[in-house]
């Protein structure tokens, strides 16, 4: 597979994952805010903004309309849902020949549908609905990717993009919630933990595992270490490890080893992590370590398979 | 959330029954043809006596039973389909990029088997002569020694590539992919307006138009015995493979300038349909005169490149050094015979508007045959007698700059103001060699759906000719339509659209 194609598939997938994550956070947040006190809702909005943009916002600046516009439709904001989707589509357009018609048309249609949407048009009714509908189409896109593309090298680059991004997105949410709990004042309440699970599509799967009793330690255990739930860190790390074993089959062993060594280390960190040890304040450190390792894998992936100097292989 | 209009077969291409022989519609009278004007030009659907021509009878009986709203719905479905497939070009304004689809018209343009067989023979004859001409001027130059055309025209052409002299080209096929523009004149014969021998585009629209027209009129399509064109990518692949001896194992790539090129959709489309790699200049590396693509697993050798980049930009070491699209060292690899490039470099010298005027003479010279397809009558302003004729008749002629394409740098005499003609005359006198002139040609008109009904619009015809070990022409073409009423300009950059072309099997 051409290195440039691998690069575009990887980023197409990362941006699509980011757009999906943003849509889900906004849908859940807009649906749940009516049940919160203004203070709780503000604290929760602040966490959403920080999770999606990395910025801290003063509670006085929190207005649901303004925030939603910025996170969803502000094209000057690189992390806005529509900007992520546009980037996913731009990358897909550059590798049309590596995608099926179905994948391209699903993504293209979704973008063309969302691009002209204005805040005023969604705010008059139920604003969350648009994001729910967008999510449904994004799930359909994932299904089309799964079922119309050969599960070969290109597909594994899509997997890598999706799950490296997901580790970071889920990691940041966990970090914010557990750090706030640690700090004590105005920390997450029962309802916030519930919302955290919903942010990760995890509410129903969690209750099947642990019943409806919501306990931060169980949430951490589930979202970090459950090997079967698709939005857990462990699940994504497994996918990343598996994908790394499948891409660039013909690359020289030394290049492959550089990447696989890092993958092995990441997998060991997650496989042998213990939630009990993390609960006394170690969640943030653990997540920071996992995130850092993912960044190293990203760099190694690029230097081994994508940006390597041609002179080094002649 | 339901956007896929085609999903509903009742909506689109549903109950499409061909009515029995009924009363034929009359243009200018019966709906949906109430505003259909028959003028001086040949009309594809109606005779001068305003009677539906036989090949259009089935389509006519279908159209006269379809309500206007239904036609509109089908037209919209077809535009939606183009939009979703990404068959668009981008317009930039107010710092915002807007995507527009290439306009397409639902109604097919029909060509009979008899007309096609003459076209096919004529185009084959023409491409063979043009390739012989190219081989000649890049080798012994017999045609120049024999004085058939002036040396200065060749050696002075900015498209003549000295670097190609003496270089062997497989099968002598310099032009592997050709798109010729033809028009139908007032008497109904096809004549050649222009040969596109560099990087002709539009074949993906030919195939995309087929897709929508077949879905819009499935029963008419079935009943009429339309010849298939879907094998074009396969024929293209075979043509590219024929350029190397180890055909099946050849590693082939389509070289594109990238996603910002207006024909990018076509490049990706052809690569996908052929199952070959789509590469950009930055994907390729030349080492030791071999061409490689950078892949995740390392470098992979490339044997044949179907390039969609102009000569000037293909190798910054030989041609334009500011080109970021090309591949440094590519030309030397080509010279060394380690990679084949289609089309060969330097073919532009033969599709120059001045050379065009000589093509009938070239056919006689190389093949000792009379041209099957004629040219449009052309005056070379470089010849003093012709120049005087052109200056005296500017109000009746179309004058074109030799090196331009896409409808730029031209004067349409009858539509220009006196002032514009005078200004143009000065340009002409200053640089006569740069201009040719032709009588205003009346492009034929064809039925085109305009929302409120069906009206006559001017059309041309661009068939695609493949030439490797042998010559193949898929029985179809891109029919370009001047969508503005009365306009003669079919270029997509200036308000043109396109429609499907049905070549009948008998």
Interface residues (C-beta under 8 A of the other chain):
Chain A: X1 X2 X3 X4 X6 X90 X93 X94 X96 X97 X101 X104 X105 X108 X109 X112 X113 X133 X136 X137 X153 X247 X248 X249 X250 X251 X252 X305 X306 X308 X310 X313 X314
Chain B: X1 X3 X4 X83 X84 X85 X86 X258 X259 X264 X265 X268 X269 X271 X272 X277 X278 X279 X280 X282 X283 X285 X287 X292 X293 X294 X295 X296 X297 X298 X299
